[in-house]
């Protein structure tokens, strides 16, 4: 940027639905930043949040970064110092509490210029860093930094009683929430879109298939999204921009069958906006490595017009020598990362290549012997890990919560693991003649922890991890009476604070009885096996979680 300066003020002009931030509000040379929010009184309006104490504004011009900060006072201008005149390509606005906790965030890319003699106007969405959880009729919404009630937000509700959300993802610009649902009564599979400013469904279209979608992934520019269905052996590619703008929504969606039994499409990633990789494999579970299934990566090149002939060009398949449980791409350099829990390794595919090459082995991953799910963001590769009671040594009497991290900027192959205690669970003990069911609670640590899905929130401030925990309770003698042993499973969404290396909050969505760790959940969940616990939030009706996503976060 040039050395000429203009004074920068934040002035809230009470324009609905946007507010204004401007530079040099009198005279020429104005930088006007419209803050995109729903309304002054909306539940999802961060500017009405009493905990919002100050704002940070960051202007980017390539590698050149300029920061501004000011105390936030509702309805009053804020002097933020001097702003350079010159080009910019990105604007980030973040709101914080007095202690520095993140309240809200906005991030928008531009090709703009701050001029000394004219007004430059840009719009920045300003949102809570919300986390979304699918799996029931209600798409649950959480604020990962709230400690008392996780925000207490009203979920996004599906229209019909039998309609269940199955997958969810958020656009990179933080504006849209894309989801899918299945109607258990009619079998109809729908795709829908809500705007994050008010979290109300605005678009819904039938997909015309018989099996539900498991996961959704966006391209880094937000232009495309891919839907994967292991049960249906298909993927759907969506031109999101056209899906929002066009009247004929179906013309924005391309269907591709991938019947390569026994492998199924379980994950996908965009290396660039028009380059797609689809993982054909099987979901990782407790005994997967006893007879590891085959895995391969299918590559496609996408056309802008998905409805035209050649909407997706098949670029071939690369077969892996090791089982793959998940896949993620690095938006910075287009690399693919693949997790191999049965081989205790992570491999990579460089941009423009289809060759799977080694990257991290068991020595790099320790103490993570089984990397399950992957995510990339803030120049860091994250891996969740399957753990049991003896993950490192017999001195571990319970399964530990373990997430491994690697810096992609430094090039170091040394991990920086998060090793945490998993919260104990309170179960109602089995009934006996002297101790009726529900009168005795048994506190137990987990024996096995199976990660299902996770997202890392903006700036890696929190990790939201969906996890299945298995508990094996042995028989005990209480007052001369024997309480027989029993086995339980729980499903929870954990909110992890990496800086504190601890679980900050937990949402337990299901608790049920099993005979072994490999047992699936029952057809009906009864809410009668787990006891209430302090600081553990529960839904009104138990459910098995689907996918999880976060605004401005990454998966």
N, C-alpha and C positions, 0 to 999 in steps of 0.2 A: 504494500500500500504506500501511497505518497505521504509526504511529511505534513501536508495541510491538515488542520484539525477542525472539527466541528464539535460543539458541545452536545453530548448525548443525554437526553432526558427520557424517563419513562412516564408517560402521561396517560392515565386511564380515562378515556373520553366517554365511557359508558355507551358505546355503540353496540347494539345487539344485532347479530349474535357474536360480534367480535369486539375486542378492545384494541386501543391503539398504543403503540410505543413509538415515539418520534424523536428525531435528532434536530436540534435547532428549530423548535416549533414556530418561532417567529422569523420571517425572512426566507431566503432561499436555502437550498441544500438540506433537504429533509430526508431522513431515513425513517419511514413509517412501517412499523412491524405490527400487523394485525394478529392479535392473539385469538386463535380459533377455539371458542368454547361454546357450550350449548345455550346458556342463558345466565342471567345474574342469580337466579334462585335455584338452578338445577342441582341435583344431588351430586353430579359429577363435575361441578365447577370448582377447580382448585383455588380460584381467587377468592372464594367465600370461606375457605378453610381457616379456622382460627389458629391452627398451628403454623401457617405460612408466615415466616418471619423475614426472609430476605430472598432476593432473586439474583441469579447469576446469568449473565448473557455472554455467549462466546461467538465470535465472528471468525470464520475460517477463510483463508485464501491460499489454497494448496497446503503447504507445510507451515504457513504463517498463521499464528493463532493469537487473537487478542481477546482478553477477558475483562468483563465489567461486573460490578456487584453493587447492590444497594439494598438498604432496608426496605421492606415492603409495608406500606401503609395504604389501606384500601381508600381509593378515590383521590389520592394525592400524587403529584408529580414526584419523580425520583431522579436526582442528579447523579449520573453515573460516570462523570468525568469526560474525557476527550475520545472522539472516534476519528480514525483516519479516513480520508477520502481515498477511494480506490476500489478495486474489484473484490468480490467475495463469492464463495461457492457453497457456503453452508452456514446456517445459523442455528444455535442450540440455546434453549432457554430452560433453566432448571430452578425450581423453588424448593426452599429448605426450611427446616425448623431452626430454632436458636442453637440447638446442639449439633446441627449439621445433617440431620436425617433428611432423606429425600421425600418431599411431599408430592411433587409433580414434575413433569419433564416434557419438552417439546424439541423436535429435531426436524429440520427441513433443508433439503439441498436446493441450491439456486445457481443460476449463472447471471449474477447481478453486479451492479456497480454503484457505489456511494458517490454521488456527484456533489460538487460545491455550488451548483447553480440550478438544481432541479430536485424534485421529490422522487425517491425510490421507495416503493411499497412492496412488502412481502407479507406472507401469512404463515404463521407457525402454529400447528396444533399444540395445545397445552393440556396434558392429560395426567391423571393419576397413573402410576406404573402398575396397572391392575393385572392380576393373574386370573385366567379363566380355566375352569375344570369341567369337562364333558362327562357324560355317563348316565344322566338321568333326564327327566323332562325339564328340569331347571338347569341352565348353564350357570354354575355358581361363579361368583365374582368376589375376589379378595384383594385387599390392599396389603402387600407383603410386609409393610413397615408398621402396621397397626398391631399393637400388642393386646388390646383389650377385646376387640370383637372382629378383627381382621377387616374392618371397614363397615360391616353390617349392611352391605349393599343388597338390594333386591335383585335376584337372579334374572337372567333373560329366560322367559318362559316360552315353551313350545305351545302351539295352538291347540293341540289335541291331547287328551289324557294319555293315550297310548304311544305318543311320540317321544322318542328318547334321543338325546344328543349323543353322537358317537365320536366326533372329531372336531377340533377347533384350532385355528391359527390366526395370528394378527399380522396385518400388513407392515412392512418395514417403516412406512411413514407414520404409523400409529393411528391412522384414520379409520381403518376398517377391521372388523372382526368377521372372519369367514368360518362357517360351521356346516356340519351335516347332521342329519337326523334320520331315524328309521321309525316308522309307525308299526308297533308290534301287532296291531290289529289288522291293518290292510297290507302291510309289507312294503308300503311306499317309501322310497329313499329320496330325500330332498337335500338340496344345497341352499343355504341362506346366507345373507350378509346383513350385518348390523353396523352402524356407525358408532365409533367409540365415544363421541361427544355426549351421546345420551343412552347408548347400549339398548337400542330398540331395533328389532328386526325391520328392515326396510325392503328387502328383496327375498323372494323364495321361489325356487323352481324345482320341479321333479326331475330326477336324474334318469329315470327310465331303466333302472336296473333292479335286480332282486336281492342283492347282498349288500350289507352296509359298508361304509367307508371307515377305515381305522385311523388314518392320519392325513394331515394336510401340511404341505410345505410351500412357502413362497420363494420366488426368485428374489435376489438381493435388491433389485430395482422395483419390486412389487408388481411387475407387469403380468407375470404368470403365477399360477398356483397349480400344484399337482396333488391329486387325491389318490390314495392307494387303498385297495380292498383285497386283503389276503383271502377272505372267504369267497369273493367273486372272481378272483384271478384277473382283475382289470385295474387300469389306472384311468383317471379322468384329468385332462389338462385344461385349465381354465385361463383364458385371456381376461384377467380381472378388470382391466380398464374398459374393455368392450362389454363385459358382463354388467358393469355398473351403468354404462352409457346407453347400450343398445336396447331396443324394445324386444327384439327376438333374442332372449337370453340364451336359448339352446344353441344358437349359432356361435356362441363364444366358448363352447365346451367341446372338446375332442375326446372320444372314447377309444381306448386301445385295449384289446384282450391280450393277456399274457399267460396263456395256459401252458406252463412249463412244469407240470406236476413231477415230483412232489413239492418242488420249490414254488413259493408264492410271493407276490409283490408285498413286502412288509415295510419298505422304507424307500425314500427318494430324496434327491438333492439336485439343485441347479448349480453347475460349475460356473456358468455365466447365464445371462438372461435367456438365451436361446439354446442352451446345451443342458440336457437332462440326463441324469443317471438314476436307474431304478434298481433297487436291491431285491433279488429273488432268493428267498431263503425261508427259514422258519423262525418264529419267535423263540427267544431263549427262555428256558424254564429250568426246573430243578434237575431233571435228568437228561437234558439235551446232550451233554457231552458223553453220555454212555453210548450213544450211537449218533454221532454228529451228522446232521443232514448236509446235503450239498448246497453250495451257494454260488451265485453269479451276479454280475452287474451288467445290466442292459442299457445301452447308450442310445440317445435320440437327439436329433437336431430339429428344433421347432421353427415353423414359419409364423410370421406375424398373423396371417389369416388362417386360423386353425380350421375353418370350415372348407377351405379350398383343398383340391387334390394335392397330396404331399404336405398336408398340415404338419406332419411329423415324419422325419426321415429316420429309418432304422439304421443305426451306425454299427450294430453288431453287439456281441455278448462276450464278456471276459469271465471265464470260469475260475473261481478261487480254489486253491489247494486246501484252504482251511475254512471252516464254518464261519460265517459273518452274521452278527446279531444286529448291527446298526451301521448307519452311514451318515456322514455330515460333510458339508463343503465349507471351505474357507472363502468368504466373499472377497478377501483381499487379493489372493493369488489364484483362486480357482481350484485349489487342491481338494481332492476327496480324501477323507479319512475313514477307515473301516475297522471295526472292532472284532476281535477274534477271542471270545472268552474261553474256548476250549483249547486254544494254543497260547493263551496268556500273552497276547501281542496286539499291536495296532499297526496297520499297514496304510499305504497312501497311493493315490493315483495323481500324478502331476497334471497340470492343466494342458490340454491338447493331446494327452496320452490316454490309452486304455489299458496300460500295463500296471498291475498291482505289484508294488515293491515294498520290502520291509521298512519299518520306521522305528517302532518301539518294541522291545522284547521284554521278557519277564523281569530282567534286572532293572530296566528302566521303570517298569510299572509297579514294582514292589512298593507297598504291601498289597497291591491290587492284582490278585491272580486271575480274576475273571472280569475284564472290562465289558460292560453290557450296553450302555447307551452313551452316545457322544453328543457334544454341543461345542460350537466355536463362537467366540466373541471376545472383543477387547484384546485381540492378539493372544488368546489363550484357548487351548484345547482342554475341554472338561470330559471326564469319563466317570460314570457311575460304576459301582462294583458290586457284584454278588458276593455276599459274605456269609460265613457260618461261624459257629462258636469257636472254632480253632483256626481262624483266618491266618494269624501270624504264629501263634504258639499256644500250647495248652493253658498258659496263664490267662488267656482270654476266656472268661467263663460265659460270655454271651457274644452274640454277633455284634460287630461294630458297624456303625454307619461310616462308609468310606467313599470319598470322591477324590479322584486323582486329577491333577492339573499340570499342564505343560505350557511354558511360554513359547509362542510361535515367533516372537520377535527376536529373542536372544539366540535361538537355534540350539539351546541347551536341551539335552535329552534326559535331564534330571527332573524328576517329578516333585511337586509341592503338594503332598496329600493333605486332605482334610480327614482326620480320624476323630470320630465323635461317638459318645455313648448314645445308643438308641433309647428313647423313652420307654420305661417299663409300662406294662399294661395291667389293668385291673379286670379280672374275670370273676364272674359268679361261679363258685365251686359247684361240683356235681351234687345232686340231692342225695341225702341219706335219711334214715329214719329219725336220727337225732338232729340233723342239720338240714332243714328244708331248703330247696333251691332258692337262691337270692338272699339268704341270711348271712352267708360267708363269702368274703371276697378274697381272691388269691392274686397277689402281685407277682408278676413274672417278667423276666427278661426274654428277649427274642432269641431263638435258636438259629433262625435263618432269615436273611433279608434279601428280597428279590426286587430290584428296581424295575419299574414299569415304564415310566416316562418322566422327563424333567425339562425345565426351562430355567435359564439364567436371566434374571431381570436386568434392567438397564444399568450400565456401569458396574456390572457384576456385584451389585449390592446385596442381592439375595438369590438363593437357589430354591426353587419350588420343585420338590421331588415327590412323585407318586410312587408308593412303595407297598409291596405285599410282605407282611411279616408273619412268620410261622413260630408258634409257641408249643412246646411239649412240656406239660405239667405232670410231674410224677406224683404218685400216691404219697400222702402224708398222714401222720397220726395227730389228731386234734382231740385232746381231752379224753383219750381212750377210744375214740372212734376213728376209723380209717376213712379218709376222703380219697376216693378213687382218682387216679390220674385221668387227664383228658388232654385233647389237642385242639388248638384254636388257630384261626388266621384272622388278621386284620388288614384292612386297606386304609392308608392314610395319605394325605397330602402334607408333607413337611415343609416348613419355611425355615431355611438354614441361613444363618448370618455368618458368612465366611470370615469376617474380621474377628468375631468372637469365637469362631469354631464351635458353634453350638446351634441346636434347634431352638428357634425363637418362638415358634408357634406350630400347632398341629390341628389338622382337620381330619377326624376319623370318620370315613364314609361307610365302613362296613366292618362287622365282626361276626364270625360264624364258627360252627363246630366242624371238625374234619376228623378223619381216621388216620390220615398220613399227610405229609407235606405236599404230595403231588395231587391231592384231591382238588377238584374245581369247586367254585362256590355253588351253593344250592340254588335251585330255581327261585325260591322265595327267601328273602332275608327277614328275620323276625325281630331284630333289635333286642334280643333277650340274653345275649352271651357276655357282653362287656358291661362293666359298671361305669357310671359317670365318673369323670376325673376332672380335677381343677385344671383350667387352661387348655382343655381339649374340647374343641368345638365339634358338634355333630349335626348332621342334617335331620330334618323331621322324618324322612323316610330313607333308610339305608340304601346304598347303591354301590356297584363296582365301578371305579373311575374309568373314564375314557382318556383321551389325550389332554394335555395341559399346555397352555400358551401364556405369554405375557406381552403387554404393550411395550414396544421399544426394546424388548428383550431378545433372546436368541435361543434356538433349539438345535 
